[in-house]
């Protein structure tokens, strides 16, 4: 077992899920940018942020607040997150 495997084995499931979700959000932002022919600089201008801040966001290295995700969604005109609502029972 190498060092990575030892660390991974000690990593709590909640931390693994958090990292996975952060990367999923970053991937979704990147996909929307590409789909719309936009650059990280375009998003930075739209949100009045620095390009380096946007770079952190799309690398998955930043834990985005829900409020920030909403601002990104508004700037891109696309949903990043989708929440499944429970079905009403009769």
N, CA, C and O atoms as a Tinker XYZ file with bonds, in Angstrom:
   360  protein
     1  N      0.859000   -1.183000    0.000000    73     2
     2  CA     0.000000    0.000000    0.000000    64     1     3
     3  C      0.898000    1.237000    0.000000    63     2     4     5
     4  O      1.747000    1.394000    0.877000    81     3
     5  N      0.705000    2.116000   -0.991000    73     3     6
     6  CA     1.518000    3.331000   -1.047000    64     5     7
     7  C      0.912000    4.428000   -0.170000    63     6     8     9
     8  O     -0.149000    4.249000    0.428000    81     7
     9  N      1.605000    5.561000   -0.104000    73     7    10
    10  CA     1.180000    6.651000    0.774000    64     9    11
    11  C     -0.213000    7.156000    0.408000    63    10    12    13
    12  O     -1.020000    7.436000    1.294000    81    11
    13  N     -0.502000    7.273000   -0.881000    73    11    14
    14  CA    -1.823000    7.746000   -1.306000    64    13    15
    15  C     -2.911000    6.820000   -0.794000    63    14    16    17
    16  O     -3.924000    7.283000   -0.270000    81    15
    17  N     -2.716000    5.522000   -0.940000    73    15    18
    18  CA    -3.715000    4.554000   -0.483000    64    17    19
    19  C     -3.925000    4.629000    1.026000    63    18    20    21
    20  O     -5.048000    4.490000    1.511000    81    19
    21  N     -2.835000    4.850000    1.769000    73    19    22
    22  CA    -2.956000    4.954000    3.228000    64    21    23
    23  C     -3.756000    6.190000    3.615000    63    22    24    25
    24  O     -4.599000    6.139000    4.511000    81    23
    25  N     -3.486000    7.300000    2.936000    73    23    26
    26  CA    -4.219000    8.532000    3.221000    64    25    27
    27  C     -5.684000    8.375000    2.826000    63    26    28    29
    28  O     -6.578000    8.757000    3.582000    81    27
    29  N     -5.928000    7.817000    1.652000    73    27    30
    30  CA    -7.302000    7.613000    1.181000    64    29    31
    31  C     -8.084000    6.726000    2.136000    63    30    32    33
    32  O     -9.270000    6.958000    2.368000    81    31
    33  N     -7.436000    5.718000    2.691000    73    31    34
    34  CA    -8.110000    4.800000    3.608000    64    33    35
    35  C     -8.513000    5.501000    4.902000    63    34    36    37
    36  O     -9.482000    5.101000    5.547000    81    35
    37  N     -7.778000    6.544000    5.286000    73    35    38
    38  CA    -8.082000    7.270000    6.521000    64    37    39
    39  C     -9.009000    8.462000    6.301000    63    38    40    41
    40  O     -9.448000    9.092000    7.263000    81    39
    41  N     -9.307000    8.771000    5.054000    73    39    42
    42  CA   -10.141000    9.931000    4.740000    64    41    43
    43  C    -11.606000    9.606000    5.010000    63    42    44    45
    44  O    -12.133000    8.630000    4.476000    81    43
    45  N    -12.262000   10.409000    5.828000    73    43    46
    46  CA   -13.679000   10.155000    6.129000    64    45    47
    47  C    -14.537000   10.229000    4.856000    63    46    48    49
    48  O    -14.237000   10.987000    3.933000    81    47
    49  N    -15.593000    9.439000    4.828000    73    47    50
    50  CA   -16.498000    9.425000    3.681000    64    49    51
    51  C    -17.065000   10.814000    3.395000    63    50    52    53
    52  O    -17.221000   11.190000    2.233000    81    51
    53  N    -17.372000   11.572000    4.433000    73    51    54
    54  CA   -17.929000   12.909000    4.250000    64    53    55
    55  C    -16.943000   13.798000    3.492000    63    54    56    57
    56  O    -17.350000   14.579000    2.631000    81    55
    57  N    -15.676000   13.689000    3.799000    73    55    58
    58  CA   -14.654000   14.479000    3.109000    64    57    59
    59  C    -14.549000   14.047000    1.654000    63    58    60    61
    60  O    -14.415000   14.892000    0.768000    81    59
    61  N    -14.607000   12.766000    1.399000    73    59    62
    62  CA   -14.577000   12.267000    0.016000    64    61    63
    63  C    -15.768000   12.797000   -0.773000    63    62    64    65
    64  O    -15.618000   13.216000   -1.921000    81    63
    65  N    -16.943000   12.780000   -0.165000    73    63    66
    66  CA   -18.147000   13.278000   -0.836000    64    65    67
    67  C    -18.035000   14.778000   -1.108000    63    66    68    69
    68  O    -18.431000   15.251000   -2.174000    81    67
    69  N    -17.495000   15.522000   -0.143000    73    67    70
    70  CA   -17.318000   16.961000   -0.309000    64    69    71
    71  C    -16.403000   17.253000   -1.489000    63    70    72    73
    72  O    -16.734000   18.079000   -2.340000    81    71
    73  N    -15.273000   16.593000   -1.549000    73    71    74
    74  CA   -14.322000   16.813000   -2.633000    64    73    75
    75  C    -14.950000   16.422000   -3.966000    63    74    76    77
    76  O    -14.776000   17.119000   -4.966000    81    75
    77  N    -15.666000   15.329000   -3.981000    73    75    78
    78  CA   -16.323000   14.883000   -5.204000    64    77    79
    79  C    -17.343000   15.916000   -5.693000    63    78    80    81
    80  O    -17.394000   16.220000   -6.885000    81    79
    81  N    -18.146000   16.451000   -4.785000    73    79    82
    82  CA   -19.154000   17.453000   -5.153000    64    81    83
    83  C    -18.490000   18.748000   -5.620000    63    82    84    85
    84  O    -18.951000   19.368000   -6.578000    81    83
    85  N    -17.410000   19.160000   -4.951000    73    83    86
    86  CA   -16.699000   20.365000   -5.362000    64    85    87
    87  C    -16.176000   20.214000   -6.789000    63    86    88    89
    88  O    -16.267000   21.145000   -7.590000    81    87
    89  N    -15.633000   19.047000   -7.100000    73    87    90
    90  CA   -15.128000   18.798000   -8.449000    64    89    91
    91  C    -16.264000   18.728000   -9.462000    63    90    92    93
    92  O    -16.111000   19.184000  -10.595000    81    91
    93  N    -17.406000   18.158000   -9.065000    73    91    94
    94  CA   -18.571000   18.111000   -9.955000    64    93    95
    95  C    -19.048000   19.524000  -10.308000    63    94    96    97
    96  O    -19.367000   19.804000  -11.464000    81    95
    97  N    -19.095000   20.406000   -9.317000    73    95    98
    98  CA   -19.513000   21.788000   -9.554000    64    97    99
    99  C    -18.519000   22.476000  -10.490000    63    98   100   101
   100  O    -18.922000   23.159000  -11.432000    81    99
   101  N    -17.233000   22.300000  -10.234000    73    99   102
   102  CA   -16.207000   22.901000  -11.086000    64   101   103
   103  C    -16.314000   22.384000  -12.518000    63   102   104   105
   104  O    -16.204000   23.156000  -13.470000    81   103
   105  N    -16.527000   21.088000  -12.668000    73   103   106
   106  CA   -16.685000   20.500000  -14.005000    64   105   107
   107  C    -17.897000   21.076000  -14.718000    63   106   108   109
   108  O    -17.843000   21.342000  -15.918000    81   107
   109  N    -18.987000   21.271000  -13.990000    73   107   110
   110  CA   -20.207000   21.817000  -14.586000    64   109   111
   111  C    -19.989000   23.259000  -15.056000    63   110   112   113
   112  O    -20.432000   23.639000  -16.141000    81   111
   113  N    -19.307000   24.054000  -14.234000    73   111   114
   114  CA   -19.007000   25.434000  -14.623000    64   113   115
   115  C    -18.151000   25.441000  -15.883000    63   114   116   117
   116  O    -18.425000   26.198000  -16.815000    81   115
   117  N    -17.126000   24.610000  -15.917000    73   115   118
   118  CA   -16.252000   24.538000  -17.090000    64   117   119
   119  C    -17.030000   24.116000  -18.327000    63   118   120   121
   120  O    -16.825000   24.664000  -19.410000    81   119
   121  N    -17.915000   23.151000  -18.172000    73   119   122
   122  CA   -18.707000   22.668000  -19.308000    64   121   123
   123  C    -19.611000   23.768000  -19.854000    63   122   124   125
   124  O    -19.737000   23.925000  -21.069000    81   123
   125  N    -20.241000   24.531000  -18.958000    73   123   126
   126  CA   -21.118000   25.619000  -19.402000    64   125   127
   127  C    -20.305000   26.696000  -20.116000    63   126   128   129
   128  O    -20.716000   27.200000  -21.161000    81   127
   129  N    -19.153000   27.046000  -19.550000    73   127   130
   130  CA   -18.298000   28.038000  -20.195000    64   129   131
   131  C    -17.948000   27.593000  -21.616000    63   130   132   133
   132  O    -18.052000   28.370000  -22.566000    81   131
   133  N    -17.538000   26.347000  -21.743000    73   131   134
   134  CA   -17.156000   25.820000  -23.051000    64   133   135
   135  C    -18.350000   25.823000  -24.012000    63   134   136   137
   136  O    -18.229000   26.227000  -25.168000    81   135
   137  N    -19.489000   25.374000  -23.520000    73   135   138
   138  CA   -20.710000   25.313000  -24.329000    64   137   139
   139  C    -21.092000   26.701000  -24.859000    63   138   140   141
   140  O    -21.563000   26.835000  -25.989000    81   139
   141  N    -20.888000   27.714000  -24.042000    73   139   142
   142  CA   -21.276000   29.072000  -24.410000    64   141   143
   143  C    -20.144000   29.830000  -25.109000    63   142   144   145
   144  O    -20.312000   30.987000  -25.492000    81   143
   145  N    -18.998000   29.178000  -25.274000    73   143   146
   146  CA   -17.861000   29.846000  -25.911000    64   145   147
   147  C    -17.283000   30.960000  -25.055000    63   146   148   149
   148  O    -16.727000   31.929000  -25.571000    81   147
   149  N    -17.419000   30.812000  -23.733000    73   147   150
   150  CA   -16.930000   31.824000  -22.800000    64   149   151
   151  C    -15.612000   31.375000  -22.185000    63   150   152   153
   152  O    -15.300000   30.186000  -22.127000    81   151
   153  N    -14.856000   32.354000  -21.731000    73   151   154
   154  CA   -13.606000   32.070000  -21.030000    64   153   155
   155  C    -13.788000   32.351000  -19.537000    63   154   156   157
   156  O    -14.792000   32.923000  -19.113000    81   155
   157  N    -12.810000   31.942000  -18.769000    73   155   158
   158  CA   -12.825000   32.270000  -17.346000    64   157   159
   159  C    -12.773000   33.789000  -17.169000    63   158   160   161
   160  O    -13.359000   34.331000  -16.231000    81   159
   161  N    -12.075000   34.463000  -18.067000    73   159   162
   162  CA   -11.997000   35.921000  -17.994000    64   161   163
   163  C    -13.390000   36.531000  -18.204000    63   162   164   165
   164  O    -13.756000   37.489000  -17.522000    81   163
   165  N    -14.164000   35.979000  -19.144000    73   163   166
   166  CA   -15.525000   36.470000  -19.362000    64   165   167
   167  C    -16.362000   36.345000  -18.095000    63   166   168   169
   168  O    -17.103000   37.262000  -17.738000    81   167
   169  N    -16.239000   35.203000  -17.416000    73   167   170
   170  CA   -16.986000   34.999000  -16.174000    64   169   171
   171  C    -16.498000   35.953000  -15.091000    63   170   172   173
   172  O    -17.296000   36.492000  -14.325000    81   171
   173  N    -15.192000   36.157000  -15.031000    73   171   174
   174  CA   -14.628000   37.084000  -14.046000    64   173   175
   175  C    -15.185000   38.486000  -14.246000    63   174   176   177
   176  O    -15.550000   39.152000  -13.277000    81   175
   177  N    -15.254000   38.936000  -15.490000    73   175   178
   178  CA   -15.791000   40.273000  -15.795000    64   177   179
   179  C    -17.262000   40.340000  -15.392000    63   178   180   181
   180  O    -17.696000   41.317000  -14.782000    81   179
   181  N    -18.026000   39.308000  -15.730000    73   179   182
   182  CA   -19.463000   39.300000  -15.421000    64   181   183
   183  C    -19.734000   39.344000  -13.923000    63   182   184   185
   184  O    -20.733000   39.911000  -13.481000    81   183
   185  N    -18.836000   38.742000  -13.145000    73   183   186
   186  CA   -19.037000   38.681000  -11.695000    64   185   187
   187  C    -18.206000   39.704000  -10.918000    63   186   188   189
   188  O    -18.246000   39.736000   -9.688000    81   187
   189  N    -17.448000   40.544000  -11.644000    73   187   190
   190  CA   -16.585000   41.546000  -11.009000    64   189   191
   191  C    -15.593000   40.873000  -10.056000    63   190   192   193
   192  O    -15.380000   41.320000   -8.929000    81   191
   193  N    -14.999000   39.790000  -10.547000    73   191   194
   194  CA   -14.006000   39.043000   -9.775000    64   193   195
   195  C    -12.706000   38.997000  -10.560000    63   194   196   197
   196  O    -12.684000   39.306000  -11.752000    81   195
   197  N    -11.630000   38.614000   -9.900000    73   195   198
   198  CA   -10.351000   38.462000  -10.597000    64   197   199
   199  C    -10.326000   37.121000  -11.334000    63   198   200   201
   200  O    -11.016000   36.173000  -10.959000    81   199
   201  N     -9.528000   37.070000  -12.372000    73   199   202
   202  CA    -9.386000   35.815000  -13.103000    64   201   203
   203  C     -8.817000   34.724000  -12.197000    63   202   204   205
   204  O     -9.173000   33.554000  -12.339000    81   203
   205  N     -7.942000   35.097000  -11.275000    73   203   206
   206  CA    -7.359000   34.090000  -10.383000    64   205   207
   207  C     -8.415000   33.487000   -9.459000    63   206   208   209
   208  O     -8.340000   32.303000   -9.129000    81   207
   209  N     -9.394000   34.283000   -9.040000    73   207   210
   210  CA   -10.487000   33.766000   -8.201000    64   209   211
   211  C    -11.322000   32.767000   -8.992000    63   210   212   213
   212  O    -11.659000   31.696000   -8.487000    81   211
   213  N    -11.656000   33.117000  -10.236000    73   211   214
   214  CA   -12.435000   32.218000  -11.078000    64   213   215
   215  C    -11.653000   30.942000  -11.340000    63   214   216   217
   216  O    -12.229000   29.854000  -11.367000    81   215
   217  N    -10.356000   31.066000  -11.532000    73   215   218
   218  CA    -9.510000   29.892000  -11.758000    64   217   219
   219  C     -9.588000   28.922000  -10.575000    63   218   220   221
   220  O     -9.637000   27.707000  -10.771000    81   219
   221  N     -9.601000   29.451000   -9.361000    73   219   222
   222  CA    -9.748000   28.609000   -8.167000    64   221   223
   223  C    -11.097000   27.904000   -8.179000    63   222   224   225
   224  O    -11.198000   26.726000   -7.836000    81   223
   225  N    -12.134000   28.641000   -8.578000    73   223   226
   226  CA   -13.482000   28.079000   -8.597000    64   225   227
   227  C    -13.577000   26.926000   -9.577000    63   226   228   229
   228  O    -14.141000   25.882000   -9.252000    81   227
   229  N    -13.034000   27.102000  -10.769000    73   227   230
   230  CA   -13.194000   26.068000  -11.798000    64   229   231
   231  C    -12.162000   24.948000  -11.686000    63   230   232   233
   232  O    -12.214000   23.977000  -12.441000    81   231
   233  N    -11.236000   25.078000  -10.757000    73   231   234
   234  CA   -10.285000   23.989000  -10.519000    64   233   235
   235  C    -10.834000   23.012000   -9.482000    63   234   236   237
   236  O    -10.308000   21.911000   -9.319000    81   235
   237  N    -11.893000   23.418000   -8.784000    73   235   238
   238  CA   -12.455000   22.572000   -7.735000    64   237   239
   239  C    -11.727000   22.727000   -6.412000    63   238   240   241
   240  O    -11.976000   21.978000   -5.468000    81   239
   241  N    -10.827000   23.699000   -6.345000    73   239   242
   242  CA   -10.023000   23.892000   -5.138000    64   241   243
   243  C    -10.668000   24.857000   -4.150000    63   242   244   245
   244  O    -10.079000   25.181000   -3.119000    81   243
   245  N    -11.865000   25.309000   -4.461000    73   243   246
   246  CA   -12.534000   26.291000   -3.601000    64   245   247
   247  C    -13.919000   25.766000   -3.235000    63   246   248   249
   248  O    -14.668000   25.312000   -4.100000    81   247
   249  N    -14.248000   25.832000   -1.961000    73   247   250
   250  CA   -15.562000   25.406000   -1.490000    64   249   251
   251  C    -16.529000   26.568000   -1.673000    63   250   252   253
   252  O    -16.601000   27.466000   -0.834000    81   251
   253  N    -17.269000   26.543000   -2.774000    73   251   254
   254  CA   -18.169000   27.645000   -3.097000    64   253   255
   255  C    -19.394000   27.661000   -2.193000    63   254   256   257
   256  O    -19.977000   26.617000   -1.903000    81   255
   257  N    -19.778000   28.855000   -1.752000    73   255   258
   258  CA   -21.025000   29.013000   -1.014000    64   257   259
   259  C    -22.183000   28.919000   -1.996000    63   258   260   261
   260  O    -22.020000   29.207000   -3.181000    81   259
   261  N    -23.332000   28.522000   -1.516000    73   259   262
   262  CA   -24.515000   28.434000   -2.356000    64   261   263
   263  C    -24.837000   29.789000   -2.989000    63   262   264   265
   264  O    -25.249000   29.854000   -4.147000    81   263
   265  N    -24.648000   30.861000   -2.234000    73   263   266
   266  CA   -24.890000   32.210000   -2.739000    64   265   267
   267  C    -24.000000   32.490000   -3.962000    63   266   268   269
   268  O    -24.455000   33.104000   -4.927000    81   267
   269  N    -22.766000   32.053000   -3.925000    73   267   270
   270  CA   -21.845000   32.251000   -5.038000    64   269   271
   271  C    -22.254000   31.405000   -6.234000    63   270   272   273
   272  O    -22.167000   31.856000   -7.376000    81   271
   273  N    -22.697000   30.191000   -5.979000    73   271   274
   274  CA   -23.155000   29.320000   -7.066000    64   273   275
   275  C    -24.352000   29.957000   -7.771000    63   274   276   277
   276  O    -24.447000   29.904000   -8.997000    81   275
   277  N    -25.259000   30.556000   -7.012000    73   275   278
   278  CA   -26.417000   31.236000   -7.593000    64   277   279
   279  C    -25.961000   32.398000   -8.474000    63   278   280   281
   280  O    -26.498000   32.594000   -9.565000    81   279
   281  N    -24.986000   33.163000   -8.015000    73   279   282
   282  CA   -24.471000   34.278000   -8.822000    64   281   283
   283  C    -23.856000   33.766000  -10.117000    63   282   284   285
   284  O    -24.031000   34.375000  -11.172000    81   283
   285  N    -23.138000   32.650000  -10.043000    73   283   286
   286  CA   -22.541000   32.062000  -11.246000    64   285   287
   287  C    -23.638000   31.592000  -12.196000    63   286   288   289
   288  O    -23.564000   31.819000  -13.404000    81   287
   289  N    -24.658000   30.934000  -11.640000    73   287   290
   290  CA   -25.781000   30.487000  -12.471000    64   289   291
   291  C    -26.433000   31.662000  -13.192000    63   290   292   293
   292  O    -26.754000   31.565000  -14.376000    81   291
   293  N    -26.627000   32.757000  -12.489000    73   291   294
   294  CA   -27.242000   33.938000  -13.091000    64   293   295
   295  C    -26.357000   34.512000  -14.194000    63   294   296   297
   296  O    -26.860000   34.916000  -15.243000    81   295
   297  N    -25.053000   34.552000  -13.970000    73   295   298
   298  CA   -24.122000   35.088000  -14.967000    64   297   299
   299  C    -24.067000   34.206000  -16.211000    63   298   300   301
   300  O    -23.913000   34.701000  -17.328000    81   299
   301  N    -24.194000   32.895000  -16.005000    73   299   302
   302  CA   -24.102000   31.956000  -17.121000    64   301   303
   303  C    -25.454000   31.654000  -17.755000    63   302   304   305
   304  O    -25.515000   31.143000  -18.873000    81   303
   305  N    -26.531000   31.966000  -17.053000    73   303   306
   306  CA   -27.859000   31.665000  -17.563000    64   305   307
   307  C    -28.158000   30.175000  -17.610000    63   306   308   309
   308  O    -28.959000   29.718000  -18.425000    81   307
   309  N    -27.519000   29.435000  -16.745000    73   307   310
   310  CA   -27.680000   27.967000  -16.683000    64   309   311
   311  C    -27.644000   27.516000  -15.229000    63   310   312   313
   312  O    -26.995000   28.141000  -14.389000    81   311
   313  N    -28.346000   26.425000  -14.942000    73   311   314
   314  CA   -28.266000   25.823000  -13.606000    64   313   315
   315  C    -26.972000   25.039000  -13.466000    63   314   316   317
   316  O    -26.541000   24.343000  -14.385000    81   315
   317  N    -26.375000   25.165000  -12.315000    73   315   318
   318  CA   -25.193000   24.357000  -11.976000    64   317   319
   319  C    -25.630000   23.207000  -11.093000    63   318   320   321
   320  O    -25.207000   22.067000  -11.284000    81   319
   321  N    -26.480000   23.513000  -10.125000    73   319   322
   322  CA   -26.990000   22.503000   -9.201000    64   321   323
   323  C    -28.466000   22.267000   -9.454000    63   322   324   325
   324  O    -29.205000   23.188000   -9.801000    81   323
   325  N    -28.882000   21.040000   -9.279000    73   323   326
   326  CA   -30.286000   20.683000   -9.354000    64   325   327
   327  C    -30.633000   19.897000   -8.102000    63   326   328   329
   328  O    -29.965000   18.919000   -7.766000    81   327
   329  N    -31.670000   20.327000   -7.423000    73   327   330
   330  CA   -32.109000   19.635000   -6.219000    64   329   331
   331  C    -33.395000   18.894000   -6.540000    63   330   332   333
   332  O    -34.346000   19.477000   -7.061000    81   331
   333  N    -33.420000   17.620000   -6.230000    73   331   334
   334  CA   -34.601000   16.824000   -6.456000    64   333   335
   335  C    -35.567000   17.054000   -5.299000    63   334   336   337
   336  O    -35.229000   16.847000   -4.133000    81   335
   337  N    -36.771000   17.484000   -5.644000    73   335   338
   338  CA   -37.775000   17.739000   -4.628000    64   337   339
   339  C    -38.579000   16.478000   -4.390000    63   338   340   341
   340  O    -38.831000   15.720000   -5.327000    81   339
   341  N    -38.984000   16.241000   -3.155000    73   339   342
   342  CA   -39.778000   15.044000   -2.880000    64   341   343
   343  C    -41.136000   15.131000   -3.582000    63   342   344   345
   344  O    -41.727000   16.203000   -3.715000    81   343
   345  N    -41.598000   13.981000   -4.018000    73   343   346
   346  CA   -42.910000   13.915000   -4.648000    64   345   347
   347  C    -43.990000   13.959000   -3.588000    63   346   348   349
   348  O    -43.863000   13.355000   -2.523000    81   347
   349  N    -45.067000   14.691000   -3.896000    73   347   350
   350  CA   -46.189000   14.769000   -2.971000    64   349   351
   351  C    -46.920000   13.439000   -2.954000    63   350   352   353
   352  O    -47.123000   12.813000   -3.994000    81   351
   353  N    -47.308000   13.023000   -1.779000    73   351   354
   354  CA   -48.082000   11.767000   -1.660000    64   353   355
   355  C    -49.554000   12.105000   -1.576000    63   354   356   357
   356  O    -49.949000   13.116000   -0.996000    81   355
   357  N    -50.334000   11.263000   -2.151000    73   355   358
   358  CA   -51.801000   11.510000   -2.179000    64   357   359
   359  C    -52.458000   10.956000   -0.949000    63   358   360
   360  O    -53.674000   11.067000   -0.796000    81   359
